[in-house]
């Protein structure tokens, strides 16, 4: 019974090591990959948020811009093949980001 537990722990560590090796073979650091995973979760939330809300308060705009920039940084470090399924969400968030930036720029010019 104890040998089975040791074997399972060994298999788990081997799988983790294999995953890390694959990440490094892509030329990605583990930290960047973890940032991508977190940004992917935020992407879904921000996508839903961008669909529901048309007019944001200035504070909400700043938060949106900050979260979007974090997502853009994380996604830029990853190969496109890794996140091509999320491209529609990414582009929707990018469009909303550009709209907010233009709106804020226009307000400062007035």
Biopython code that builds the backbone (N, CA, C, O; Angstrom):
import numpy as np
from Bio.PDB.StructureBuilder import StructureBuilder

atoms = [
    (1, "UNK", "N", (0.828, -1.192, 0.000)),
    (1, "UNK", "CA", (0.000, 0.000, 0.000)),
    (1, "UNK", "C", (0.874, 1.258, 0.000)),
    (1, "UNK", "O", (0.612, 2.207, -0.740)),
    (2, "UNK", "N", (1.913, 1.253, 0.838)),
    (2, "UNK", "CA", (2.805, 2.399, 0.922)),
    (2, "UNK", "C", (3.557, 2.607, -0.386)),
    (2, "UNK", "O", (3.826, 3.742, -0.780)),
    (3, "UNK", "N", (3.900, 1.496, -1.066)),
    (3, "UNK", "CA", (4.581, 1.601, -2.355)),
    (3, "UNK", "C", (3.682, 2.252, -3.403)),
    (3, "UNK", "O", (4.158, 2.994, -4.262)),
    (4, "UNK", "N", (2.414, 1.980, -3.332)),
    (4, "UNK", "CA", (1.464, 2.576, -4.264)),
    (4, "UNK", "C", (1.401, 4.095, -4.091)),
    (4, "UNK", "O", (1.358, 4.832, -5.076)),
    (5, "UNK", "N", (1.397, 4.553, -2.863)),
    (5, "UNK", "CA", (1.377, 5.987, -2.577)),
    (5, "UNK", "C", (2.654, 6.638, -3.096)),
    (5, "UNK", "O", (2.596, 7.691, -3.731)),
    (6, "UNK", "N", (3.809, 6.023, -2.835)),
    (6, "UNK", "CA", (5.079, 6.545, -3.339)),
    (6, "UNK", "C", (5.081, 6.609, -4.861)),
    (6, "UNK", "O", (5.548, 7.580, -5.456)),
    (7, "UNK", "N", (4.554, 5.565, -5.474)),
    (7, "UNK", "CA", (4.494, 5.518, -6.930)),
    (7, "UNK", "C", (3.606, 6.636, -7.479)),
    (7, "UNK", "O", (3.977, 7.293, -8.451)),
    (8, "UNK", "N", (2.463, 6.855, -6.883)),
    (8, "UNK", "CA", (1.560, 7.917, -7.332)),
    (8, "UNK", "C", (2.177, 9.304, -7.160)),
    (8, "UNK", "O", (2.023, 10.167, -8.025)),
    (9, "UNK", "N", (2.872, 9.515, -6.049)),
    (9, "UNK", "CA", (3.556, 10.791, -5.824)),
    (9, "UNK", "C", (4.642, 10.977, -6.874)),
    (9, "UNK", "O", (4.802, 12.075, -7.406)),
    (10, "UNK", "N", (5.378, 9.939, -7.175)),
    (10, "UNK", "CA", (6.423, 9.991, -8.193)),
    (10, "UNK", "C", (5.826, 10.326, -9.564)),
    (10, "UNK", "O", (6.386, 11.134, -10.306)),
    (11, "UNK", "N", (4.709, 9.717, -9.893)),
    (11, "UNK", "CA", (4.045, 9.980, -11.180)),
    (11, "UNK", "C", (3.578, 11.438, -11.236)),
    (11, "UNK", "O", (3.713, 12.083, -12.275)),
    (12, "UNK", "N", (3.044, 11.954, -10.160)),
    (12, "UNK", "CA", (2.585, 13.345, -10.122)),
    (12, "UNK", "C", (3.755, 14.297, -10.354)),
    (12, "UNK", "O", (3.653, 15.219, -11.163)),
    (13, "UNK", "N", (4.858, 14.081, -9.656)),
    (13, "UNK", "CA", (6.038, 14.928, -9.846)),
    (13, "UNK", "C", (6.596, 14.802, -11.262)),
    (13, "UNK", "O", (7.064, 15.787, -11.834)),
    (14, "UNK", "N", (6.550, 13.604, -11.827)),
    (14, "UNK", "CA", (7.021, 13.407, -13.199)),
    (14, "UNK", "C", (6.148, 14.190, -14.184)),
    (14, "UNK", "O", (6.667, 14.801, -15.119)),
    (15, "UNK", "N", (4.842, 14.176, -13.983)),
    (15, "UNK", "CA", (3.939, 14.925, -14.862)),
    (15, "UNK", "C", (4.155, 16.431, -14.736)),
    (15, "UNK", "O", (4.121, 17.147, -15.738)),
    (16, "UNK", "N", (4.373, 16.907, -13.539)),
    (16, "UNK", "CA", (4.652, 18.330, -13.330)),
    (16, "UNK", "C", (5.961, 18.704, -14.011)),
    (16, "UNK", "O", (6.045, 19.732, -14.682)),
    (17, "UNK", "N", (6.973, 17.875, -13.840)),
    (17, "UNK", "CA", (8.264, 18.127, -14.488)),
    (17, "UNK", "C", (8.138, 18.123, -16.007)),
    (17, "UNK", "O", (8.748, 18.950, -16.684)),
    (18, "UNK", "N", (7.355, 17.202, -16.540)),
    (18, "UNK", "CA", (7.136, 17.145, -17.979)),
    (18, "UNK", "C", (6.422, 18.402, -18.470)),
    (18, "UNK", "O", (6.775, 18.944, -19.517)),
    (19, "UNK", "N", (5.434, 18.864, -17.730)),
    (19, "UNK", "CA", (4.702, 20.085, -18.113)),
    (19, "UNK", "C", (5.641, 21.292, -18.111)),
    (19, "UNK", "O", (5.601, 22.110, -19.030)),
    (20, "UNK", "N", (6.476, 21.403, -17.095)),
    (20, "UNK", "CA", (7.434, 22.513, -17.019)),
    (20, "UNK", "C", (8.427, 22.438, -18.176)),
    (20, "UNK", "O", (8.781, 23.461, -18.761)),
    (21, "UNK", "N", (8.870, 21.238, -18.500)),
    (21, "UNK", "CA", (9.801, 21.067, -19.615)),
    (21, "UNK", "C", (9.153, 21.503, -20.927)),
    (21, "UNK", "O", (9.800, 22.160, -21.742)),
    (22, "UNK", "N", (7.896, 21.150, -21.141)),
    (22, "UNK", "CA", (7.189, 21.550, -22.359)),
    (22, "UNK", "C", (7.022, 23.069, -22.441)),
    (22, "UNK", "O", (7.149, 23.656, -23.515)),
    (23, "UNK", "N", (6.739, 23.691, -21.313)),
    (23, "UNK", "CA", (6.602, 25.147, -21.268)),
    (23, "UNK", "C", (7.926, 25.807, -21.653)),
    (23, "UNK", "O", (7.950, 26.758, -22.435)),
    (24, "UNK", "N", (9.010, 25.302, -21.105)),
    (24, "UNK", "CA", (10.327, 25.874, -21.402)),
    (24, "UNK", "C", (10.753, 25.606, -22.843)),
    (24, "UNK", "O", (11.468, 26.418, -23.431)),
    (25, "UNK", "N", (10.330, 24.491, -23.418)),
    (25, "UNK", "CA", (10.648, 24.216, -24.821)),
    (25, "UNK", "C", (9.970, 25.209, -25.754)),
    (25, "UNK", "O", (10.478, 25.476, -26.842)),
    (26, "UNK", "N", (8.843, 25.752, -25.350)),
    (26, "UNK", "CA", (8.173, 26.796, -26.131)),
    (26, "UNK", "C", (8.876, 28.135, -25.987)),
    (26, "UNK", "O", (8.536, 29.091, -26.684)),
    (27, "UNK", "N", (9.852, 28.215, -25.092)),
    (27, "UNK", "CA", (10.567, 29.466, -24.880)),
    (27, "UNK", "C", (9.843, 30.388, -23.917)),
    (27, "UNK", "O", (10.046, 31.602, -23.936)),
    (28, "UNK", "N", (9.008, 29.816, -23.086)),
    (28, "UNK", "CA", (8.199, 30.588, -22.135)),
    (28, "UNK", "C", (8.704, 30.280, -20.732)),
    (28, "UNK", "O", (9.050, 29.142, -20.417)),
    (29, "UNK", "N", (8.741, 31.313, -19.895)),
    (29, "UNK", "CA", (9.070, 31.043, -18.506)),
    (29, "UNK", "C", (7.816, 30.586, -17.781)),
    (29, "UNK", "O", (6.700, 30.893, -18.200)),
    (30, "UNK", "N", (7.999, 29.866, -16.715)),
    (30, "UNK", "CA", (6.871, 29.367, -15.935)),
    (30, "UNK", "C", (6.071, 30.538, -15.363)),
    (30, "UNK", "O", (4.844, 30.479, -15.282)),
    (31, "UNK", "N", (6.772, 31.598, -14.969)),
    (31, "UNK", "CA", (6.099, 32.777, -14.425)),
    (31, "UNK", "C", (5.208, 33.427, -15.481)),
    (31, "UNK", "O", (4.074, 33.808, -15.188)),
    (32, "UNK", "N", (5.719, 33.553, -16.711)),
    (32, "UNK", "CA", (4.919, 34.129, -17.793)),
    (32, "UNK", "C", (3.711, 33.245, -18.108)),
    (32, "UNK", "O", (2.621, 33.750, -18.375)),
    (33, "UNK", "N", (3.908, 31.936, -18.076)),
    (33, "UNK", "CA", (2.802, 31.030, -18.346)),
    (33, "UNK", "C", (1.736, 31.147, -17.258)),
    (33, "UNK", "O", (0.541, 31.146, -17.554)),
    (34, "UNK", "N", (2.165, 31.248, -16.010)),
    (34, "UNK", "CA", (1.203, 31.383, -14.922)),
    (34, "UNK", "C", (0.455, 32.717, -15.035)),
    (34, "UNK", "O", (-0.743, 32.777, -14.758)),
    (35, "UNK", "N", (1.145, 33.777, -15.438)),
    (35, "UNK", "CA", (0.486, 35.067, -15.671)),
    (35, "UNK", "C", (-0.546, 34.940, -16.779)),
    (35, "UNK", "O", (-1.614, 35.549, -16.714)),
    (36, "UNK", "N", (-0.225, 34.148, -17.799)),
    (36, "UNK", "CA", (-1.165, 33.913, -18.891)),
    (36, "UNK", "C", (-2.406, 33.181, -18.399)),
    (36, "UNK", "O", (-3.522, 33.518, -18.793)),
    (37, "UNK", "N", (-2.221, 32.192, -17.552)),
    (37, "UNK", "CA", (-3.355, 31.438, -17.009)),
    (37, "UNK", "C", (-4.260, 32.369, -16.207)),
    (37, "UNK", "O", (-5.482, 32.326, -16.347)),
    (38, "UNK", "N", (-3.664, 33.201, -15.376)),
    (38, "UNK", "CA", (-4.450, 34.153, -14.589)),
    (38, "UNK", "C", (-5.125, 35.182, -15.495)),
    (38, "UNK", "O", (-6.280, 35.544, -15.269)),
    (39, "UNK", "N", (-4.416, 35.650, -16.509)),
    (39, "UNK", "CA", (-4.982, 36.632, -17.439)),
    (39, "UNK", "C", (-6.129, 36.021, -18.237)),
    (39, "UNK", "O", (-7.087, 36.712, -18.583)),
    (40, "UNK", "N", (-6.033, 34.744, -18.524)),
    (40, "UNK", "CA", (-7.099, 34.063, -19.249)),
    (40, "UNK", "C", (-8.380, 34.032, -18.429)),
    (40, "UNK", "O", (-9.472, 34.182, -18.977)),
    (41, "UNK", "N", (-8.256, 33.839, -17.124)),
    (41, "UNK", "CA", (-9.422, 33.883, -16.246)),
    (41, "UNK", "C", (-9.995, 35.293, -16.196)),
    (41, "UNK", "O", (-11.213, 35.473, -16.223)),
    (42, "UNK", "N", (-9.127, 36.283, -16.125)),
    (42, "UNK", "CA", (-9.567, 37.672, -16.105)),
    (42, "UNK", "C", (-10.184, 38.051, -17.439)),
    (42, "UNK", "O", (-11.117, 38.853, -17.488)),
    (43, "UNK", "N", (-9.672, 37.482, -18.519)),
    (43, "UNK", "CA", (-10.207, 37.751, -19.857)),
    (43, "UNK", "C", (-11.691, 37.421, -19.916)),
    (43, "UNK", "O", (-12.482, 38.203, -20.445)),
    (44, "UNK", "N", (-12.070, 36.276, -19.381)),
    (44, "UNK", "CA", (-13.475, 35.886, -19.399)),
    (44, "UNK", "C", (-14.338, 36.867, -18.621)),
    (44, "UNK", "O", (-15.418, 37.245, -19.075)),
    (45, "UNK", "N", (-13.868, 37.277, -17.463)),
    (45, "UNK", "CA", (-14.626, 38.223, -16.643)),
    (45, "UNK", "C", (-14.731, 39.581, -17.333)),
    (45, "UNK", "O", (-15.800, 40.190, -17.359)),
    (46, "UNK", "N", (-13.628, 40.045, -17.884)),
    (46, "UNK", "CA", (-13.610, 41.353, -18.546)),
    (46, "UNK", "C", (-14.452, 41.331, -19.818)),
    (46, "UNK", "O", (-15.078, 42.333, -20.167)),
    (47, "UNK", "N", (-14.470, 40.214, -20.499)),
    (47, "UNK", "CA", (-15.291, 40.072, -21.699)),
    (47, "UNK", "C", (-16.771, 40.209, -21.351)),
    (47, "UNK", "O", (-17.503, 40.940, -22.019)),
    (48, "UNK", "N", (-17.205, 39.515, -20.317)),
    (48, "UNK", "CA", (-18.602, 39.622, -19.877)),
    (48, "UNK", "C", (-18.916, 41.047, -19.442)),
    (48, "UNK", "O", (-19.990, 41.575, -19.734)),
    (49, "UNK", "N", (-17.992, 41.649, -18.757)),
    (49, "UNK", "CA", (-18.171, 43.023, -18.281)),
    (49, "UNK", "C", (-18.297, 43.986, -19.457)),
    (49, "UNK", "O", (-19.132, 44.891, -19.434)),
    (50, "UNK", "N", (-17.478, 43.796, -20.475)),
    (50, "UNK", "CA", (-17.509, 44.701, -21.629)),
    (50, "UNK", "C", (-18.798, 44.537, -22.432)),
    (50, "UNK", "O", (-19.230, 45.480, -23.094)),
    (51, "UNK", "N", (-19.404, 43.385, -22.387)),
    (51, "UNK", "CA", (-20.644, 43.147, -23.109)),
    (51, "UNK", "C", (-21.851, 43.767, -22.397)),
    (51, "UNK", "O", (-22.799, 44.211, -23.046)),
    (52, "UNK", "N", (-21.812, 43.794, -21.088)),
    (52, "UNK", "CA", (-22.973, 44.257, -20.314)),
    (52, "UNK", "C", (-23.011, 45.759, -20.123)),
    (52, "UNK", "O", (-24.095, 46.339, -20.057)),
    (53, "UNK", "N", (-21.875, 46.396, -20.032)),
    (53, "UNK", "CA", (-21.846, 47.798, -19.655)),
    (53, "UNK", "C", (-21.378, 48.668, -20.811)),
    (53, "UNK", "O", (-20.274, 48.498, -21.327)),
    (54, "UNK", "N", (-22.217, 49.585, -21.202)),
    (54, "UNK", "CA", (-21.879, 50.515, -22.277)),
    (54, "UNK", "C", (-21.183, 51.759, -21.731)),
    (54, "UNK", "O", (-20.130, 52.157, -22.228)),
    (55, "UNK", "N", (-21.773, 52.365, -20.715)),
    (55, "UNK", "CA", (-21.220, 53.595, -20.149)),
    (55, "UNK", "C", (-20.611, 53.286, -18.783)),
    (55, "UNK", "O", (-21.296, 52.827, -17.869)),
    (56, "UNK", "N", (-19.336, 53.543, -18.669)),
    (56, "UNK", "CA", (-18.626, 53.285, -17.418)),
    (56, "UNK", "C", (-18.289, 54.608, -16.757)),
    (56, "UNK", "O", (-18.038, 55.607, -17.430)),
    (57, "UNK", "N", (-18.286, 54.603, -15.440)),
    (57, "UNK", "CA", (-17.850, 55.789, -14.714)),
    (57, "UNK", "C", (-16.339, 55.942, -14.899)),
    (57, "UNK", "O", (-15.671, 54.992, -15.307)),
    (58, "UNK", "N", (-15.797, 57.120, -14.605)),
    (58, "UNK", "CA", (-14.339, 57.296, -14.758)),
    (58, "UNK", "C", (-13.525, 56.285, -13.943)),
    (58, "UNK", "O", (-12.488, 55.813, -14.409)),
    (59, "UNK", "N", (-13.979, 55.953, -12.744)),
    (59, "UNK", "CA", (-13.263, 54.969, -11.931)),
    (59, "UNK", "C", (-13.331, 53.581, -12.570)),
    (59, "UNK", "O", (-12.340, 52.851, -12.582)),
    (60, "UNK", "N", (-14.493, 53.223, -13.095)),
    (60, "UNK", "CA", (-14.632, 51.928, -13.752)),
    (60, "UNK", "C", (-13.792, 51.882, -15.029)),
    (60, "UNK", "O", (-13.238, 50.839, -15.374)),
    (61, "UNK", "N", (-13.701, 53.004, -15.724)),
    (61, "UNK", "CA", (-12.868, 53.057, -16.923)),
    (61, "UNK", "C", (-11.403, 52.811, -16.587)),
    (61, "UNK", "O", (-10.714, 52.069, -17.286)),
    (62, "UNK", "N", (-10.938, 53.433, -15.522)),
    (62, "UNK", "CA", (-9.540, 53.251, -15.113)),
    (62, "UNK", "C", (-9.280, 51.798, -14.739)),
    (62, "UNK", "O", (-8.257, 51.230, -15.122)),
    (63, "UNK", "N", (-10.195, 51.199, -13.997)),
    (63, "UNK", "CA", (-10.034, 49.789, -13.625)),
    (63, "UNK", "C", (-10.053, 48.892, -14.860)),
    (63, "UNK", "O", (-9.264, 47.954, -14.973)),
    (64, "UNK", "N", (-10.952, 49.191, -15.769)),
    (64, "UNK", "CA", (-11.032, 48.407, -17.005)),
    (64, "UNK", "C", (-9.729, 48.507, -17.789)),
    (64, "UNK", "O", (-9.194, 47.496, -18.244)),
    (65, "UNK", "N", (-9.222, 49.728, -17.946)),
    (65, "UNK", "CA", (-7.982, 49.926, -18.690)),
    (65, "UNK", "C", (-6.817, 49.187, -18.044)),
    (65, "UNK", "O", (-6.001, 48.572, -18.731)),
    (66, "UNK", "N", (-6.747, 49.252, -16.726)),
    (66, "UNK", "CA", (-5.660, 48.599, -15.997)),
    (66, "UNK", "C", (-5.725, 47.076, -16.171)),
    (66, "UNK", "O", (-4.709, 46.436, -16.443)),
    (67, "UNK", "N", (-6.918, 46.504, -16.013)),
    (67, "UNK", "CA", (-7.077, 45.055, -16.177)),
    (67, "UNK", "C", (-6.796, 44.633, -17.616)),
    (67, "UNK", "O", (-6.169, 43.600, -17.855)),
    (68, "UNK", "N", (-7.259, 45.429, -18.566)),
    (68, "UNK", "CA", (-7.030, 45.102, -19.978)),
    (68, "UNK", "C", (-5.543, 45.131, -20.309)),
    (68, "UNK", "O", (-5.054, 44.263, -21.032)),
    (69, "UNK", "N", (-4.821, 46.119, -19.790)),
    (69, "UNK", "CA", (-3.378, 46.187, -20.042)),
    (69, "UNK", "C", (-2.651, 44.985, -19.465)),
    (69, "UNK", "O", (-1.698, 44.486, -20.065)),
    (70, "UNK", "N", (-3.091, 44.518, -18.311)),
    (70, "UNK", "CA", (-2.497, 43.317, -17.708)),
    (70, "UNK", "C", (-2.721, 42.117, -18.618)),
    (70, "UNK", "O", (-1.817, 41.307, -18.825)),
    (71, "UNK", "N", (-3.920, 42.009, -19.157)),
    (71, "UNK", "CA", (-4.230, 40.906, -20.073)),
    (71, "UNK", "C", (-3.377, 41.008, -21.331)),
    (71, "UNK", "O", (-2.812, 40.012, -21.782)),
    (72, "UNK", "N", (-3.282, 42.203, -21.894)),
    (72, "UNK", "CA", (-2.510, 42.378, -23.128)),
    (72, "UNK", "C", (-1.045, 41.991, -22.924)),
    (72, "UNK", "O", (-0.445, 41.347, -23.784)),
    (73, "UNK", "N", (-0.473, 42.386, -21.785)),
    (73, "UNK", "CA", (0.921, 42.036, -21.497)),
    (73, "UNK", "C", (1.109, 40.536, -21.422)),
    (73, "UNK", "O", (2.053, 39.998, -22.001)),
    (74, "UNK", "N", (0.216, 39.853, -20.712)),
    (74, "UNK", "CA", (0.339, 38.404, -20.545)),
    (74, "UNK", "C", (0.152, 37.684, -21.877)),
    (74, "UNK", "O", (0.887, 36.744, -22.178)),
    (75, "UNK", "N", (-0.815, 38.110, -22.670)),
    (75, "UNK", "CA", (-1.078, 37.455, -23.945)),
    (75, "UNK", "C", (0.024, 37.728, -24.960)),
    (75, "UNK", "O", (0.307, 36.876, -25.802)),
    (76, "UNK", "N", (0.648, 38.895, -24.896)),
    (76, "UNK", "CA", (1.726, 39.213, -25.830)),
    (76, "UNK", "C", (2.950, 38.320, -25.634)),
    (76, "UNK", "O", (3.726, 38.122, -26.569)),
    (77, "UNK", "N", (3.126, 37.787, -24.446)),
    (77, "UNK", "CA", (4.280, 36.935, -24.158)),
    (77, "UNK", "C", (4.077, 35.491, -24.617)),
    (77, "UNK", "O", (5.019, 34.699, -24.622)),
    (78, "UNK", "N", (2.839, 35.150, -25.003)),
    (78, "UNK", "CA", (2.521, 33.780, -25.382)),
    (78, "UNK", "C", (2.456, 33.639, -26.899)),
    (78, "UNK", "O", (2.114, 34.593, -27.597)),
    (79, "UNK", "N", (2.781, 32.455, -27.409)),
    (79, "UNK", "CA", (2.610, 32.214, -28.852)),
    (79, "UNK", "C", (1.124, 32.312, -29.226)),
    (79, "UNK", "O", (0.255, 31.927, -28.444)),
    (80, "UNK", "N", (0.851, 32.818, -30.399)),
    (80, "UNK", "CA", (-0.536, 32.999, -30.838)),
    (80, "UNK", "C", (-1.313, 31.686, -30.885)),
    (80, "UNK", "O", (-2.521, 31.677, -30.648)),
    (81, "UNK", "N", (-0.646, 30.593, -31.185)),
    (81, "UNK", "CA", (-1.319, 29.305, -31.277)),
    (81, "UNK", "C", (-1.920, 28.893, -29.942)),
    (81, "UNK", "O", (-2.893, 28.141, -29.896)),
    (82, "UNK", "N", (-1.343, 29.380, -28.873)),
    (82, "UNK", "CA", (-1.793, 28.999, -27.541)),
    (82, "UNK", "C", (-3.111, 29.652, -27.169)),
    (82, "UNK", "O", (-3.867, 29.101, -26.369)),
    (83, "UNK", "N", (-3.398, 30.805, -27.728)),
    (83, "UNK", "CA", (-4.619, 31.508, -27.337)),
    (83, "UNK", "C", (-5.515, 31.899, -28.497)),
    (83, "UNK", "O", (-6.332, 32.811, -28.366)),
    (84, "UNK", "N", (-5.375, 31.223, -29.631)),
    (84, "UNK", "CA", (-6.195, 31.586, -30.785)),
    (84, "UNK", "C", (-7.682, 31.323, -30.558)),
    (84, "UNK", "O", (-8.516, 31.933, -31.225)),
    (85, "UNK", "N", (-8.030, 30.434, -29.637)),
    (85, "UNK", "CA", (-9.440, 30.183, -29.317)),
    (85, "UNK", "C", (-10.076, 31.384, -28.612)),
    (85, "UNK", "O", (-11.285, 31.596, -28.697)),
    (86, "UNK", "N", (-9.260, 32.154, -27.929)),
    (86, "UNK", "CA", (-9.751, 33.293, -27.165)),
    (86, "UNK", "C", (-9.652, 34.603, -27.945)),
    (86, "UNK", "O", (-9.864, 35.674, -27.376)),
    (87, "UNK", "N", (-9.332, 34.532, -29.234)),
    (87, "UNK", "CA", (-9.086, 35.746, -30.011)),
    (87, "UNK", "C", (-10.302, 36.666, -30.074)),
    (87, "UNK", "O", (-10.158, 37.887, -30.008)),
    (88, "UNK", "N", (-11.488, 36.097, -30.199)),
    (88, "UNK", "CA", (-12.699, 36.928, -30.276)),
    (88, "UNK", "C", (-12.882, 37.748, -29.000)),
    (88, "UNK", "O", (-13.181, 38.941, -29.058)),
    (89, "UNK", "N", (-12.704, 37.107, -27.861)),
    (89, "UNK", "CA", (-12.816, 37.822, -26.589)),
    (89, "UNK", "C", (-11.735, 38.896, -26.479)),
    (89, "UNK", "O", (-11.996, 40.022, -26.057)),
    (90, "UNK", "N", (-10.524, 38.523, -26.868)),
    (90, "UNK", "CA", (-9.397, 39.458, -26.815)),
    (90, "UNK", "C", (-9.675, 40.688, -27.669)),
    (90, "UNK", "O", (-9.454, 41.817, -27.231)),
    (91, "UNK", "N", (-10.160, 40.469, -28.886)),
    (91, "UNK", "CA", (-10.407, 41.600, -29.775)),
    (91, "UNK", "C", (-11.567, 42.464, -29.281)),
    (91, "UNK", "O", (-11.539, 43.681, -29.462)),
    (92, "UNK", "N", (-12.580, 41.867, -28.664)),
    (92, "UNK", "CA", (-13.686, 42.647, -28.096)),
    (92, "UNK", "C", (-13.188, 43.539, -26.975)),
    (92, "UNK", "O", (-13.557, 44.710, -26.892)),
    (93, "UNK", "N", (-12.356, 42.985, -26.117)),
    (93, "UNK", "CA", (-11.787, 43.766, -25.017)),
    (93, "UNK", "C", (-10.874, 44.858, -25.562)),
    (93, "UNK", "O", (-10.862, 45.975, -25.044)),
    (94, "UNK", "N", (-10.113, 44.542, -26.597)),
    (94, "UNK", "CA", (-9.231, 45.533, -27.209)),
    (94, "UNK", "C", (-10.031, 46.689, -27.812)),
    (94, "UNK", "O", (-9.642, 47.848, -27.673)),
    (95, "UNK", "N", (-11.131, 46.385, -28.473)),
    (95, "UNK", "CA", (-11.977, 47.443, -29.044)),
    (95, "UNK", "C", (-12.554, 48.337, -27.956)),
    (95, "UNK", "O", (-12.552, 49.561, -28.090)),
    (96, "UNK", "N", (-13.046, 47.734, -26.882)),
    (96, "UNK", "CA", (-13.587, 48.523, -25.766)),
    (96, "UNK", "C", (-12.466, 49.360, -25.143)),
    (96, "UNK", "O", (-12.689, 50.509, -24.761)),
    (97, "UNK", "N", (-11.278, 48.794, -25.042)),
    (97, "UNK", "CA", (-10.114, 49.498, -24.512)),
    (97, "UNK", "C", (-9.809, 50.734, -25.365)),
    (97, "UNK", "O", (-9.597, 51.827, -24.840)),
    (98, "UNK", "N", (-9.790, 50.543, -26.683)),
    (98, "UNK", "CA", (-9.523, 51.660, -27.588)),
    (98, "UNK", "C", (-10.602, 52.731, -27.481)),
    (98, "UNK", "O", (-10.301, 53.924, -27.492)),
    (99, "UNK", "N", (-11.859, 52.306, -27.377)),
    (99, "UNK", "CA", (-12.967, 53.267, -27.246)),
    (99, "UNK", "C", (-12.813, 54.109, -25.983)),
    (99, "UNK", "O", (-12.983, 55.327, -26.014)),
    (100, "UNK", "N", (-12.492, 53.455, -24.882)),
    (100, "UNK", "CA", (-12.334, 54.174, -23.609)),
    (100, "UNK", "C", (-11.147, 55.133, -23.702)),
    (100, "UNK", "O", (-11.233, 56.277, -23.256)),
    (101, "UNK", "N", (-10.043, 54.665, -24.281)),
    (101, "UNK", "CA", (-8.863, 55.524, -24.425)),
    (101, "UNK", "C", (-9.182, 56.756, -25.267)),
    (101, "UNK", "O", (-8.792, 57.869, -24.916)),
    (102, "UNK", "N", (-9.889, 56.558, -26.376)),
    (102, "UNK", "CA", (-10.255, 57.683, -27.240)),
    (102, "UNK", "C", (-11.210, 58.639, -26.523)),
    (102, "UNK", "O", (-11.081, 59.858, -26.637)),
    (103, "UNK", "N", (-12.155, 58.081, -25.794)),
    (103, "UNK", "CA", (-13.116, 58.905, -25.063)),
    (103, "UNK", "C", (-12.404, 59.735, -23.998)),
    (103, "UNK", "O", (-12.683, 60.924, -23.842)),
    (104, "UNK", "N", (-11.495, 59.113, -23.277)),
    (104, "UNK", "CA", (-10.746, 59.827, -22.242)),
    (104, "UNK", "C", (-9.819, 60.870, -22.868)),
    (104, "UNK", "O", (-9.643, 61.952, -22.308)),
    (105, "UNK", "N", (-9.231, 60.562, -24.011)),
    (105, "UNK", "CA", (-8.357, 61.503, -24.689)),
    (105, "UNK", "C", (-9.153, 62.710, -25.168)),
    (105, "UNK", "O", (-8.707, 63.850, -25.039)),
    (106, "UNK", "N", (-10.347, 62.448, -25.728)),
    (106, "UNK", "CA", (-11.202, 63.529, -26.211)),
    (106, "UNK", "C", (-11.657, 64.430, -25.053)),
    (106, "UNK", "O", (-11.783, 65.644, -25.214)),
    (107, "UNK", "N", (-11.900, 63.825, -23.895)),
    (107, "UNK", "CA", (-12.332, 64.612, -22.742)),
    (107, "UNK", "C", (-11.195, 65.507, -22.227)),
    (107, "UNK", "O", (-11.452, 66.606, -21.737)),
    (108, "UNK", "N", (-9.972, 65.056, -22.331)),
    (108, "UNK", "CA", (-8.845, 65.877, -21.855)),
    (108, "UNK", "C", (-8.525, 67.001, -22.834)),
    (108, "UNK", "O", (-7.955, 68.017, -22.437)),
    (109, "UNK", "N", (-8.881, 66.838, -24.104)),
    (109, "UNK", "CA", (-8.621, 67.852, -25.114)),
    (109, "UNK", "C", (-9.634, 68.999, -25.054)),
    (109, "UNK", "O", (-9.368, 70.086, -25.567)),
    (110, "UNK", "N", (-10.783, 68.765, -24.436)),
    (110, "UNK", "CA", (-11.833, 69.785, -24.397)),
    (110, "UNK", "C", (-11.536, 70.829, -23.381)),
    (110, "UNK", "O", (-12.316, 71.767, -23.213)),
]
sb = StructureBuilder()
sb.init_structure("model")
sb.init_model(0)
sb.init_chain("A")
sb.init_seg("    ")
for serial, (resi, resn, name, xyz) in enumerate(atoms, 1):
    if name == "N":
        sb.init_residue(resn, " ", resi, " ")
    sb.init_atom(name, np.array(xyz, "f"), 0.0, 1.0, " ", f" {name:<3s}", serial, name[0])
structure = sb.get_structure()
